[in-house]
Amino acid sequence: MKSVSLKLGLIINPMAGLGGTVGLKGSDGREIVEQALAQGAQPKAGERAALALEKLRGVNIQPVLTVAGDMGAAALEQAGIAYETVMPAPLVSSAGDTYEAVLRLCENNIDLLLFAGGDGTARDVLDALQACGRAETLPVVGIPAGCKIHSAVYAVTPSRAGELVALLEQGEPLTLKQAEVMDLNEAAYRAGQLSARCYGYLSVPADEARMQAMKQGGVNSEALALQDIATDVVENMEDEVLYFIGAGTTTAAVMAELGLLNSLLGVDAVLNRQLLASDMDERAMLALLDETSGEASGAKIIVTAIGGQGHIFGRGNQQFTPTVIAKVGVGNIIVIATHEMLRALQGRPLLLDTGSVELDKKLAGVKPVVTGFEQRTLYKFN
């Protein structure tokens, strides 16, 4: 197929996802960024973007328009992809820099915008495109790199984002649709309250295999199903085994069955049905694994899927880093979900986006999901 001359723009929010591994549930605002860095967080957005750019190697494209430094040029140079900069690199990137970069790219009449970040970044992109009148017409593809990724403008993984761009670069016809830009109130989120709203819509490829769906709301109409799942999990808990219980209302039912307080949007540690720690970050989990190695006979992770999207790892639970998962063991992960949650996926697989392509491959396959009391449903993980 003859390739077309697609003019691609790239923006990376270098601070996106910074608060995930340290349990800050977001990275909006300079104060939170500084707090995350002080707690040892390492920027990962550039690495996430690099996974997408790998899919563009060998594709005959014209120089990509981007921002100097960590906001795009560095990743493109590392990938060996030709580029031109439309603005210099800021000393410390901010939402205003993303906004300005989008305006500059639009002035250069790009055909497609590829950006790496989270829901806050998507809002900045939306605001800028609305300001220049291209919110409904300029196709965008988001590379998931943030803590909160409820918006439907992101691909399911960075690699899938790159695949979409490669298809478009090669002239493959892709239908476009309007997708929601969602965001949470981070202050309320850290206090354990879900307060999300739709801020607008952007144009994205209509590709259900590569683009994620919008996260479902948190209204729970399956109390009995949750109770059955929680009863099953608690009755099968082993003594002297350390359990890390992830975020979500489904996992919250397990904590309620145990009679323990939980952080709802964080990771809690339970040993012998007693709460050891709440709202843990990566460093705290690794330390606890070391501290309890003598008294615990092993560890397990209990997680659920994000409703509507199907993500098991990589959305709102980045505390479960590849290092944590590897130390617990890929065979020691318990996934719980209601039948309704699985049906809502309409056959799409449960999604893995741990940040390690190799780990995602190890976790992939057809695996059992706890869907009720003494009920297991085999479902595809990808």
C-alpha positions in Angstrom: 0.0 0.0 0.0 1.4 3.4 -0.9 2.2 5.5 2.2 0.8 8.9 2.6 2.6 12.0 3.8 1.1 12.3 7.3 2.3 15.2 9.4 2.6 13.8 13.0 2.9 15.9 16.2 4.3 14.4 19.4 4.0 15.7 23.0 5.2 13.9 26.1 4.3 15.1 29.6 7.5 14.1 31.4 5.9 14.3 34.8 2.8 12.1 34.0 2.4 9.1 36.3 5.0 10.3 38.7 2.8 9.9 41.7 1.7 6.4 40.8 4.4 4.2 42.3 4.6 6.2 45.5 0.9 6.1 46.1 0.0 9.7 45.5 -2.8 8.8 43.0 -1.9 11.6 40.6 0.7 14.1 39.5 -1.3 17.2 38.9 0.4 20.3 40.3 4.0 21.3 41.1 3.6 20.5 44.8 2.6 16.9 44.1 5.4 16.5 41.6 8.0 17.7 44.1 6.5 15.4 46.8 6.7 12.4 44.4 10.3 13.1 43.5 11.2 13.5 47.2 9.7 10.1 47.8 11.9 8.5 45.2 9.6 8.5 42.2 11.2 8.2 38.8 9.7 9.7 35.6 8.4 7.0 33.3 6.5 8.8 30.6 9.5 8.9 28.3 9.9 5.2 28.6 6.2 4.7 27.9 6.4 6.9 24.8 9.5 4.9 23.6 7.4 1.7 23.6 5.0 3.5 21.2 7.7 4.9 19.0 9.3 1.4 18.5 6.3 0.6 16.3 7.3 3.5 14.0 10.7 2.2 13.3 11.1 1.4 9.6 7.9 3.3 8.7 8.5 5.9 6.0 7.4 9.1 7.7 8.3 12.7 7.4 10.1 14.4 10.4 7.9 14.4 13.5 7.1 17.8 14.9 7.7 18.0 18.6 9.1 19.9 21.6 12.8 19.9 22.5 14.1 17.7 25.3 12.0 15.4 27.4 8.8 16.7 26.0 9.4 14.7 22.8 12.7 15.2 21.0 14.8 13.0 23.4 12.5 10.0 22.9 12.4 10.5 19.1 16.2 10.8 18.9 16.6 7.6 21.0 14.2 5.8 18.6 16.1 7.0 15.6 13.1 8.9 14.2 13.7 12.2 12.4 12.1 15.3 14.1 11.8 19.0 14.1 11.1 21.1 17.2 8.4 23.8 17.4 9.4 25.1 20.8 12.3 24.8 23.2 12.3 22.6 26.3 11.0 24.2 29.5 13.2 23.9 32.6 10.4 22.1 34.4 7.4 21.1 32.3 3.9 22.1 33.3 0.3 22.0 32.0 0.9 25.4 30.4 3.7 23.9 28.3 1.5 21.1 27.0 -1.2 23.7 26.1 1.4 25.9 24.3 2.9 22.9 22.5 -0.5 21.9 21.1 -1.1 25.5 19.8 2.4 25.5 18.2 1.7 22.1 16.5 -1.6 23.2 15.2 0.0 26.3 13.8 2.1 23.9 11.8 -1.0 22.1 10.5 -0.3 18.6 11.9 -2.6 15.8 10.7 -2.4 13.7 13.9 -1.4 14.4 17.5 0.3 11.6 19.5 0.7 12.5 23.2 1.8 10.7 26.4 0.3 11.5 29.7 -2.8 10.9 31.9 -6.2 12.4 32.3 -4.8 15.8 33.3 -2.7 15.9 30.1 -5.8 14.9 28.0 -7.6 17.9 29.5 -4.7 20.2 28.6 -4.8 18.9 25.0 -8.6 19.4 24.9 -8.4 22.9 26.2 -5.7 23.9 23.6 -7.6 22.2 20.7 -10.8 23.9 21.7 -8.9 27.3 21.8 -7.7 26.8 18.2 -10.9 25.3 17.0 -9.6 21.8 16.2 -11.1 19.7 19.1 -13.6 18.0 16.8 -11.4 17.6 13.7 -7.8 16.8 14.7 -7.3 13.1 15.4 -5.4 12.3 18.5 -4.0 9.1 20.1 -3.0 9.0 23.7 -0.1 7.0 25.0 -1.1 5.9 28.6 1.5 7.2 31.0 -0.5 8.7 33.9 -1.9 7.6 37.2 -5.5 8.3 36.3 -6.5 7.2 32.8 -10.3 7.2 32.7 -10.5 9.0 29.4 -11.3 7.0 26.2 -8.7 9.0 24.2 -5.9 6.6 25.2 -4.8 3.4 23.6 -4.9 0.3 25.8 -1.1 0.1 25.9 1.8 2.3 24.6 2.6 -0.3 21.9 -1.0 -0.3 20.7 -0.8 3.5 20.4 2.3 3.1 18.2 0.5 0.5 16.1 -2.4 2.9 15.4 -0.1 5.6 14.3 1.9 3.2 12.1 -1.4 2.1 10.4 -2.3 5.7 9.7 1.2 6.5 8.5 0.9 3.7 6.0 -2.4 5.0 4.7 -4.7 2.4 6.4 -8.2 3.8 6.5 -9.4 4.1 10.1 -12.8 5.4 11.1 -12.8 8.2 13.7 -15.2 8.7 16.6 -15.6 11.2 19.4 -14.2 10.0 22.7 -14.6 11.3 26.3 -12.0 13.2 28.1 -12.6 12.4 31.8 -10.7 13.5 34.9 -11.0 13.1 38.6 -10.7 15.6 41.4 -7.3 14.5 42.7 -7.8 16.0 46.2 -11.0 14.1 46.6 -9.4 11.0 45.1 -6.6 11.1 47.7 -9.3 11.3 50.4 -11.0 8.2 49.0 -13.7 9.8 47.1 -14.4 9.2 43.4 -15.4 12.5 41.7 -15.1 12.2 38.0 -16.6 14.2 35.2 -16.5 14.5 31.4 -14.8 17.7 30.2 -15.4 17.2 26.5 -14.6 15.1 23.5 -11.7 14.5 21.2 -11.5 12.6 17.8 -9.8 9.2 18.1 -9.6 6.1 15.9 -12.6 3.8 16.3 -10.5 0.7 17.1 -11.9 -1.4 19.9 -8.8 -3.7 20.0 -6.4 -0.8 20.4 -8.3 2.1 22.1 -9.6 1.8 25.6 -13.2 2.3 26.6 -14.3 5.0 29.1 -14.2 3.8 32.7 -17.7 2.8 34.0 -19.2 4.7 36.9 -19.0 3.5 40.5 -22.7 2.8 41.2 -22.8 -0.7 42.5 -25.9 -2.8 41.7 -24.3 -6.1 42.4 -24.1 -6.3 46.2 -24.9 -10.0 46.4 -22.3 -10.8 43.7 -19.7 -8.8 45.5 -20.6 -10.6 48.8 -20.2 -14.0 47.2 -16.8 -13.1 45.7 -15.6 -11.6 49.1 -16.8 -14.7 51.0 -14.9 -17.0 48.6 -11.7 -15.0 48.8 -11.7 -14.7 52.6 -12.5 -18.4 53.1 -9.6 -19.3 50.8 -7.1 -17.0 52.5 -4.1 -18.9 53.8 -2.5 -18.4 57.2 1.0 -16.8 57.3 0.6 -15.5 53.7 0.9 -11.8 53.1 -1.9 -10.4 50.9 -1.7 -7.1 49.0 -5.3 -6.0 48.3 -5.6 -3.5 45.4 -7.9 -0.6 44.8 -11.6 -0.7 43.8 -15.1 -1.4 45.1 -14.8 -5.1 44.3 -11.7 -5.5 46.4 -13.2 -3.2 49.1 -15.9 -6.0 49.6 -13.1 -8.4 50.6 -11.8 -5.9 53.2 -15.4 -5.4 54.4 -15.8 -9.2 54.8 -12.6 -9.3 56.8 -14.0 -6.5 59.0 -11.0 -4.3 58.2 -10.8 -0.6 57.1 -9.5 -0.1 53.6 -8.2 2.8 51.6 -10.5 2.0 48.6 -8.2 3.7 46.1 -4.9 2.4 47.5 -3.1 -0.9 48.3 -3.6 -2.5 51.8 -1.6 -5.3 53.4 -3.2 -8.1 55.3 -1.6 -11.0 57.2 -3.5 -13.6 59.1 -6.7 -11.5 58.5 -5.2 -8.5 60.3 -4.4 -5.2 58.7 -0.7 -4.5 58.6 -0.6 -1.3 56.5 -2.8 0.9 54.4 -2.5 2.9 51.2 1.0 1.5 50.4 3.4 2.6 47.7 5.9 0.5 45.9 8.7 1.1 48.4 6.5 0.3 51.4 5.4 -3.0 49.8 9.0 -4.1 49.0 10.0 -3.2 52.5 7.1 -5.2 54.0 8.0 -8.2 51.8 11.5 -8.1 53.2 10.3 -7.5 56.8 7.8 -10.4 56.8 10.0 -12.9 54.8 10.7 -14.8 58.1 7.2 -15.0 59.4 5.2 -15.1 56.1 5.3 -18.2 53.9 4.6 -16.2 50.8 2.7 -13.3 49.4 -0.3 -12.8 47.0 -1.9 -9.9 45.2 -5.6 -9.5 44.9 -6.8 -7.1 42.2 -9.9 -6.4 40.2 -10.5 -5.1 36.7 -11.5 -1.5 36.0 -15.1 -1.5 34.9 -15.7 -0.9 31.2 -11.9 -0.8 30.4 -10.8 -4.2 31.7 -7.4 -3.1 32.9 -5.9 -5.4 35.7 -2.6 -3.5 36.1 -1.6 -0.1 34.9 -4.6 2.0 35.7 -4.9 3.6 39.1 -2.7 0.8 40.7 0.8 1.6 39.5 2.0 0.9 43.0 2.1 -2.7 41.7 5.3 -2.2 39.7 7.0 -4.9 37.8 9.5 -5.2 40.7 6.6 -5.8 43.2 4.8 -8.2 41.0 8.0 -10.2 40.2 8.8 -10.4 43.9 5.3 -11.7 44.8 5.4 -14.0 41.8 3.3 -14.1 38.6 1.6 -17.2 39.9 0.4 -15.5 43.1 -2.1 -13.0 41.6 -5.8 -13.4 42.3 -8.1 -11.6 40.0 -11.7 -11.0 41.1 -14.6 -9.6 39.0 -18.4 -9.9 38.8 -20.0 -11.6 35.8 -21.5 -8.3 34.9 -18.1 -6.7 34.8 -16.8 -9.3 32.4 -20.0 -9.2 30.2 -19.6 -5.4 29.9 -16.3 -6.0 28.1 -18.2 -7.7 25.3 -15.5 -10.2 24.6 -12.6 -7.9 24.9 -9.7 -9.3 27.0 -8.7 -8.2 30.5 -5.7 -5.9 29.9 -2.2 -5.9 31.2 -0.1 -2.7 31.2 2.4 -3.2 34.0 5.1 -1.1 32.4 7.1 -4.2 31.4 6.4 -5.8 28.1 8.1 -9.0 29.2 6.0 -9.2 32.4 2.8 -8.5 30.4 3.7 -11.5 28.2 4.2 -13.7 31.3 0.9 -12.7 32.7 -1.0 -13.1 29.5 -3.2 -16.1 28.6 -6.4 -17.7 29.6 -6.6 -17.5 33.4 -9.3 -18.1 36.1 -11.2 -15.1 37.5 -13.0 -15.4 40.8 -16.6 -14.4 39.9 -18.6 -15.8 42.8 -18.5 -18.2 45.8 -16.7 -21.3 44.6 -17.0 -19.9 41.0 -14.1 -19.4 38.6 -14.5 -18.1 35.1 -11.8 -18.6 32.5 -11.1 -15.4 30.7 -8.4 -14.1 28.3 -5.7 -11.7 29.6 -3.7 -9.7 27.1 
